[in-house]
Amino acid sequence: DIFAGYWPHVPAGSGSRPLADRLNSAPKHVATHRPDGLSWQGSRALSGDLAEAVRALKRQGGADLLTFGSGDMVRQLLAADLVDDLSLLVYPVMLGPGKRVFGDDAQARAFTLERV
């Protein structure tokens, strides 16, 4: 919702316009409880079970699939062994207990640290 509220409306003269053009023209597969509310061009709601929908997209091949903004969704994809690369952007702000990337029931994974 945050991306859809901003990127389609970036003004032509903005320095962010090249990125906006790329995002606006890219296909967007959206995990949502409100599939009828997708107005951003190229958006398509994923239906059914999230893990099965992502497996189907991966079988189709094509560009990499990226996930933005949902720790809960990432935890589901990790549990289903559907995450190939994990990039974490960490900002040192403390707000209560915070949100966890890995749940208490998360299984160990073999990720390789590529850079810090």
C-alpha positions in Angstrom: 0.0 0.0 0.0 2.8 2.4 0.8 4.6 1.7 -2.5 1.4 1.9 -4.5 0.6 5.2 -2.8 3.9 6.8 -3.8 5.6 5.4 -6.9 2.8 5.8 -9.5 2.6 9.5 -8.5 6.3 10.6 -8.7 6.5 13.8 -10.7 8.2 13.8 -14.1 11.1 16.1 -13.0 11.9 14.2 -9.8 15.3 12.5 -9.3 13.3 9.4 -8.3 11.5 9.2 -11.7 13.9 6.6 -13.3 13.3 4.2 -10.3 9.5 5.0 -10.4 9.4 4.1 -14.1 11.1 0.8 -13.5 8.8 0.0 -10.5 5.7 1.1 -12.4 6.4 -1.0 -15.4 7.5 -4.2 -13.4 5.0 -7.0 -12.7 4.0 -7.0 -9.1 2.7 -10.2 -7.4 0.9 -9.0 -4.3 0.1 -11.1 -1.2 -3.0 -9.4 0.1 -6.3 -9.9 1.9 -7.8 -7.1 -0.3 -7.3 -8.3 -3.9 -10.0 -6.0 -5.3 -8.0 -2.9 -4.0 -5.0 -3.3 -6.3 -4.9 -0.2 -8.5 -1.1 0.0 -9.2 -0.4 -0.9 -12.9 1.0 -4.4 -13.2 -0.3 -5.6 -9.8 -1.7 -9.1 -9.5 -3.0 -10.6 -6.3 -1.6 -14.0 -5.4 -4.4 -16.4 -4.6 -4.6 -19.4 -2.4 -1.7 -20.6 -0.2 1.2 -18.2 -0.2 3.9 -20.9 -0.4 2.2 -22.6 -3.3 1.7 -19.4 -5.2 5.4 -18.5 -4.8 6.4 -22.0 -5.9 4.3 -21.6 -9.0 5.9 -18.2 -9.8 9.4 -19.7 -9.3 8.6 -22.6 -11.7 7.7 -20.1 -14.4 11.2 -18.7 -14.3 12.0 -15.2 -15.3 13.2 -12.3 -13.1 14.1 -12.7 -9.5 11.2 -12.3 -7.0 11.7 -9.7 -4.3 9.8 -9.2 -1.1 9.4 -5.8 0.6 8.0 -4.9 3.9 6.5 -8.0 5.4 8.4 -9.9 8.1 5.5 -12.3 8.5 5.5 -13.2 4.9 9.3 -13.7 4.9 9.0 -16.0 7.9 6.4 -18.0 6.0 8.6 -18.2 2.9 11.6 -19.2 5.0 9.6 -22.0 6.7 8.6 -23.3 3.2 12.3 -23.2 2.1 11.5 -20.6 -0.7 14.1 -18.0 0.2 17.3 -18.2 -1.9 18.9 -14.9 -0.8 18.2 -12.8 2.2 19.3 -9.1 2.4 18.7 -7.4 5.7 18.8 -3.6 6.0 19.0 -2.9 9.7 18.3 0.5 11.2 19.3 1.0 14.8 16.0 2.2 16.2 14.5 0.6 19.3 10.7 0.6 19.5 9.6 -1.8 22.2 10.4 -5.5 21.6 10.5 -5.0 17.8 9.7 -7.5 15.1 11.6 -10.7 14.7 13.0 -11.9 11.3 13.2 -15.5 12.6 10.5 -17.0 14.8 11.1 -19.2 17.8 10.2 -22.3 15.6 12.5 -21.3 12.7 14.8 -24.1 11.5 18.5 -23.5 10.8 19.3 -22.6 7.2 22.6 -22.6 5.4 23.0 -19.0 4.3 26.4 -17.7 3.4 27.4 -14.1 4.4 28.5 -12.3 1.3 29.2 -8.8 2.6 28.7 -6.7 5.7 
